[in-house]
């Protein structure tokens, strides 16, 4: 899994960003569960998902503050 580029995310609407955050948070819970059970092959995926969530929230916050990048 590759990280999502911020330039790709900026083209999405607020609703789409919120949906992606929900999906990524759900995937993060699944990955943590798999890690605990021992079925997760690559733990780097957890870090990638966490950072993607942070990117999404950052873009939403920029929009709230009225900044354009």
C-alpha positions as a printed Julia matrix, in Angstrom:
69×3 Matrix{Float64}:
   0.0     0.0    0.0
   1.34    3.41  -0.97
   0.61    6.67   0.84
  -1.95    8.97  -0.76
  -0.55   12.18  -2.21
  -1.94   15.43  -0.8
  -2.41   16.81  -4.31
  -4.8    13.94  -5.07
  -6.73   14.55  -1.85
  -7.17   18.29  -2.41
  -9.4    17.58  -5.42
 -11.95   15.76  -3.26
 -14.99   17.36  -1.64
 -15.37   17.65   2.13
 -17.85   14.78   2.2
 -15.49   12.53   0.27
 -12.66   13.42   2.64
 -14.81   12.56   5.65
 -15.77    9.23   4.06
 -12.1     8.45   3.44
 -11.28    9.25   7.06
 -13.99    6.84   8.23
 -12.77    4.12   5.86
  -9.15    4.57   6.92
 -10.04    4.53  10.61
 -12.0     1.32  10.09
  -9.06   -0.18   8.19
  -6.71    0.9   10.99
  -8.79   -0.94  13.58
  -8.76   -4.04  11.37
  -4.99   -3.83  10.92
  -4.42   -3.46  14.67
  -6.61   -6.49  15.3
  -4.72   -8.52  12.71
  -1.44   -7.45  14.3
  -2.61   -8.6   17.72
  -3.72  -11.95  16.34
  -0.52  -12.36  14.37
  -2.04  -12.33  10.88
  -0.61   -9.0    9.72
   2.23   -9.49   7.26
   3.52   -5.92   7.07
   3.28   -3.59  10.06
   4.3    -0.64   7.88
   0.71   -0.5    6.6
  -0.43    0.72  10.01
   1.92    3.71   9.81
   0.83    4.51   6.25
  -2.86    4.48   7.21
  -2.22    6.65  10.29
  -0.38    9.21   8.19
  -3.09    9.18   5.52
  -5.68    9.96   8.21
  -3.5    12.85   9.39
  -3.2    14.17   5.81
  -6.96   14.06   5.36
  -7.61   15.87   8.64
  -4.98   18.47   7.8
  -6.61   19.25   4.46
 -10.03   19.58   6.13
  -8.55   21.91   8.73
  -6.88   24.05   6.05
 -10.26   24.44   4.37
 -11.87   25.44   7.68
  -9.28   28.16   8.12
  -9.7    29.33   4.53
  -6.2    28.56   3.39
  -5.39   27.47  -0.13
  -2.28   25.56  -0.96
